[in-house]
Amino acid sequence: MEPTGAQSVFVAGDDFPERVRVFIGRQLDRWPGLLLDEERFDRGMLGGWELPESPEDPYPECVTFCRDDAMNAFWEENGYDLDASGEGPFALFFRRHAAPPGAGVGGHWAVTLLTPDEPAVDPFSRSVVADWFRP
C-alpha cells in the first residue's frame, strides 16, 4: 500500500496529556461509537485514560481514532483515506522531548496529527485539526 494521509506537525507543552484527553472527548462527540486504538471507548473511560508511553504498548507514542468497526476495516484496506461518508481514520503521533540539563524550562512534545487528506482542501480533516486547536 502507498503511504496515505496528510501530516499536521506542531509542538505542544507540558499540558499535552490533558489536551489529548480533551481532544478524545471531542472525538466522542463526533463519533459516540469511537474506537480508540482499535478498542471501543466511551466517556466513562476518559478520566482514567493515560498516554500509551510504555514499550509494552502495541503502538507506543500513538493514538488512533476510528468511527466504528466498518471504518476500521476500511482503514486496513485503504489506509488513511476518506470513506463514502466523507470521513476517515486518523492518528495522533507524539514524542516527549526533555529539556536539556540546565535549561531552566520544561520539555516539549513533538506532535503529528495524521488525517485522511490535507486540511486545506478536505473539510473532515480540517475539522479534526480544528478540534485540536479549539480552546
C-alpha positions as CSV (number, residue, x, y, z in Angstrom):
1,M,0.0,0.0,0.0
2,E,1.2,3.5,-0.8
3,P,1.6,6.0,2.1
4,T,-1.6,7.9,2.7
5,G,-2.8,10.7,4.8
6,A,-1.7,14.3,5.4
7,Q,0.5,15.4,8.3
8,S,-0.1,18.4,10.5
9,V,3.0,18.9,12.7
10,F,3.2,21.0,15.8
11,V,4.8,21.4,19.2
12,A,2.9,21.1,22.5
13,G,3.8,22.0,26.0
14,D,3.6,20.1,29.3
15,D,-0.2,20.2,29.2
16,F,-0.1,17.8,26.3
17,P,-1.6,14.7,28.1
18,E,-4.6,16.8,29.3
19,R,-5.1,18.3,25.8
20,V,-5.2,14.8,24.4
21,R,-8.0,13.9,26.8
22,V,-9.9,17.0,25.7
23,F,-9.3,16.0,22.1
24,I,-10.6,12.5,22.7
25,G,-13.7,13.9,24.3
26,R,-14.3,16.0,21.2
27,Q,-14.0,12.8,19.1
28,L,-16.5,11.1,21.3
29,D,-18.9,14.0,20.5
30,R,-18.2,13.4,16.8
31,W,-18.3,9.6,17.0
32,P,-20.2,8.1,20.0
33,G,-19.1,4.6,19.0
34,L,-15.4,5.7,18.9
35,L,-12.7,3.1,18.5
36,L,-9.6,4.4,20.2
37,D,-6.6,2.3,19.4
38,E,-9.0,-0.2,17.8
39,E,-11.0,-0.7,21.0
40,R,-14.4,0.7,21.9
41,F,-14.0,3.8,24.1
42,D,-16.7,5.6,26.0
43,R,-16.8,8.8,28.0
44,G,-16.6,6.9,31.3
45,M,-13.1,5.7,30.3
46,L,-11.8,9.1,29.7
47,G,-10.9,10.1,33.3
48,G,-8.6,7.1,33.8
49,W,-7.1,7.2,30.3
50,E,-3.3,7.8,30.0
51,L,-1.0,8.2,27.1
52,P,0.5,5.0,25.7
53,E,4.2,5.5,26.5
54,S,5.3,2.1,27.6
55,P,7.3,-0.3,25.5
56,E,4.7,-2.9,26.3
57,D,2.0,-1.0,24.5
58,P,1.5,-2.3,20.9
59,Y,1.9,1.2,19.4
60,P,3.7,3.5,22.0
61,E,3.5,7.2,21.2
62,C,0.5,6.9,19.0
63,V,-3.3,7.1,19.5
64,T,-5.6,6.1,16.7
65,F,-9.2,7.1,16.0
66,C,-11.9,5.3,14.1
67,R,-15.7,5.8,13.9
68,D,-16.6,2.1,14.1
69,D,-15.7,-1.4,13.0
70,A,-16.6,-0.6,9.4
71,M,-14.2,2.3,9.3
72,N,-11.5,0.2,10.9
73,A,-11.9,-2.5,8.2
74,F,-11.9,0.3,5.6
75,W,-8.6,1.6,7.1
76,E,-7.0,-1.9,6.8
77,E,-7.7,-1.8,3.1
78,N,-7.3,1.8,2.2
79,G,-5.1,3.4,4.8
80,Y,-5.7,7.0,5.9
81,D,-8.4,7.9,3.4
82,L,-11.9,9.2,3.3
83,D,-14.7,6.7,3.1
84,A,-18.0,7.1,1.3
85,S,-19.4,9.2,4.1
86,G,-16.5,11.7,3.7
87,E,-14.8,10.8,7.0
88,G,-11.8,8.6,7.7
89,P,-9.5,7.3,10.4
90,F,-6.8,9.5,11.8
91,A,-4.0,9.2,14.3
92,L,-2.0,11.4,16.8
93,F,1.7,10.6,17.0
94,F,3.8,12.1,19.7
95,R,7.2,12.1,21.3
96,R,8.3,13.7,24.6
97,H,11.5,15.8,24.5
98,A,13.0,16.6,27.8
99,A,14.7,20.0,28.3
100,P,18.5,19.9,28.2
101,P,20.1,19.9,31.7
102,G,20.4,23.5,33.0
103,A,17.9,24.9,30.5
104,G,15.6,26.1,33.3
105,V,12.5,25.3,31.3
106,G,10.3,22.2,30.8
107,G,10.5,20.0,27.8
108,H,8.0,19.8,25.0
109,W,6.1,17.3,22.9
110,A,6.6,16.9,19.1
111,V,3.2,16.0,17.7
112,T,2.0,14.9,14.3
113,L,-1.8,14.7,13.6
114,L,-2.2,12.4,10.6
115,T,-5.6,13.0,8.8
116,P,-7.0,11.4,5.6
117,D,-6.3,14.5,3.5
118,E,-4.8,18.0,3.5
119,P,-6.9,20.1,5.9
120,A,-6.7,23.0,3.5
121,V,-8.8,21.0,0.9
122,D,-10.7,18.5,3.0
123,P,-13.5,19.6,5.4
124,F,-13.3,16.5,7.5
125,S,-9.5,16.7,8.0
126,R,-9.8,20.4,8.7
127,S,-12.4,19.8,11.4
128,V,-10.1,17.2,13.1
129,V,-7.2,19.6,13.2
130,A,-9.5,22.4,14.4
131,D,-10.7,20.1,17.3
132,W,-7.1,20.0,18.5
133,F,-6.6,23.8,18.4
134,R,-10.0,24.8,19.7
135,P,-9.8,26.3,23.2
